[in-house]
Amino acid sequence: MERIVDIATDGRHLSLYRGFLIVEADREEVGRIALDDIHAVIVHAHGTTWSANLVAALAERGAPVVFCGTNHAPVAVTLPIEGHHAQNARMRAQWNASKPLAKQLWRRIISAKIAMQGALLAARGVNGADAFALIARRVKSGDTDNLEAQAARRYWPLLMGPDFRRDRDNPGANALLNYGYAIMRSTVARAVVAAGLHPTIGINHANRGNAFALADDLIEPFRPLVDALVIAMVDQGMDRLDPSLKRRFARLIAFDLRVGDEMSPVSIVAVRLAQSLARAFENGRPSLTLFDPPTPMEWSIVARVDDRESPDI
């Protein structure tokens, strides 16, 4: 069982002992989790310290450590240097990928994201949801018409209400979105490294200061899953991040998505997407293993994701 470990209490010390992540407070053990069960570690608390051998052991298992700011958005991530056995060849192919190939890959990613947004709105019975399928089909190579932004301007008011503005620095629903996206970003970043790709070399994102540009490219179709959980929380009057909500976000990586005729959890779907991207770089064909939007019933399951087996320490 892959678990998200959230360090949310100030003054904790994290160390390694016989294959376990040990959490201590005032030199007393307050929790332990087997390293092989850990999908990612999310650190929010002040004064957290850790041992270098713990970070190395997590990296060997491909488990990222995500450090978040006060707005719950990630500010740093640790990942292993070594990944897939064919890492060198794949990184060379990634670096040498042509611009037309990158633009076609980006078209597919953005089209999938917009289709997901429309499916979520349709599942909620929102008028205007049908337009998103049309917008998704109109995305051109490289999204030269910036339909991603046009869709976003329609999407957020329809989903969250006319007064909502997506702002990473705002509290409430925005803080919830930040945290959920941090979970997804760590999952995708892990998949990117496991596929032998370099997270800095993006398809579309190319900010020099962004060490995880490729992860930020591939996360796009997954974002509406976070949105679905956040709007469900807001509908229930929950707009402040607390341990129980964090655990619900952590369970998103186990939500099943349909890829062709198979159902797989988000964590595996992210790996399949990253692997297909690596093959696209190698063979020059813009083919990606993308998932189908959930059905209305499946969207309702996202909204009811519970908080079992996801420790907050």
Secondary structure, DSSP 8 states (H G I E B T S, - for coil): --EEEEE-STT-EEEEETTEEEEEETTEEEEEEEGGGEEEEEE-STT-EE-HHHHHHHHHTT--EEEE-TTS-EEEEE--S--STTHHHHHHHHHT--HHHHHHHHHHHHHHHHHHHHHHHHHTT-TTTHHHHHHHHH--GGGTT-HHHHHHHHHHHHHH-TT----TT-STHHHHHHHHHHHHHHHHHHHHHHTT--TTS-SS---TT-TTHHHHHHTGGGHHHHHHHHHHHHHTT--S--HHHHHHHHGGGG-EEEETTEEEEHHHHHHHHHHHHHHHHHH--------B---HHHHHHHHT---TT--B-
